[in-house]
Amino acid sequence: MDSNKFVLFTADNKYVVEYLLKQLILSDSITEALIFESHEIAIGFRKMLAKDCQLHCSINTYID
């Protein structure tokens, strides 16, 4: 079973914390980052942010 977790990381060295009602929240701290349990969901969220916010992110593995 795949137990990897993922976070979105911006070119400005910030982590995506939340995107709700067209409000994007970013943080310098990985402890505040939105954690994805699925790589496919992280990809979908990254595509949505690129389209809605013109924000380009990498998908990084999150280690507890």
C-alpha positions in Angstrom: 0.0 0.0 0.0 1.3 3.5 -1.0 1.6 5.7 2.2 3.3 8.7 0.6 1.9 12.1 1.3 2.4 15.3 -0.7 2.5 19.1 -0.4 2.5 21.8 -3.0 5.6 24.1 -3.0 5.8 27.4 -4.9 8.7 29.0 -6.8 8.7 31.7 -4.0 9.5 29.0 -1.4 6.0 28.9 0.1 3.7 26.0 0.8 0.0 26.0 -0.1 -2.1 26.0 3.0 -5.6 26.5 1.7 -7.6 27.6 -1.3 -11.2 28.3 -0.4 -13.7 30.7 -2.0 -11.0 32.1 -4.3 -8.7 32.9 -1.3 -5.3 31.5 -1.5 -3.2 31.1 1.7 0.5 30.4 1.6 3.0 29.8 4.4 6.8 29.6 4.8 6.2 26.6 7.2 5.7 23.1 6.0 3.8 22.3 9.3 1.0 24.5 8.0 0.9 23.0 4.5 -2.1 21.3 3.0 -1.2 17.6 2.9 -2.5 15.3 0.1 -2.9 11.6 0.7 -2.9 11.0 -3.0 -0.5 12.0 -5.8 -3.4 12.2 -8.3 -5.4 14.7 -6.0 -2.2 16.8 -5.6 -1.9 16.9 -9.4 -5.5 18.0 -9.8 -5.2 20.7 -7.1 -1.9 22.0 -8.7 -3.7 22.2 -12.1 -6.6 24.1 -10.5 -4.2 26.6 -8.9 -2.4 27.1 -12.2 -5.7 27.9 -13.9 -7.4 29.9 -11.2 -4.5 31.7 -9.6 -1.7 31.5 -12.3 0.3 29.8 -9.5 2.8 27.2 -10.5 3.8 24.6 -7.8 5.9 21.6 -7.6 4.6 18.5 -5.8 6.9 17.4 -3.0 6.9 14.4 -0.8 5.9 15.1 2.8 7.6 13.1 5.4 6.1 12.9 8.9 
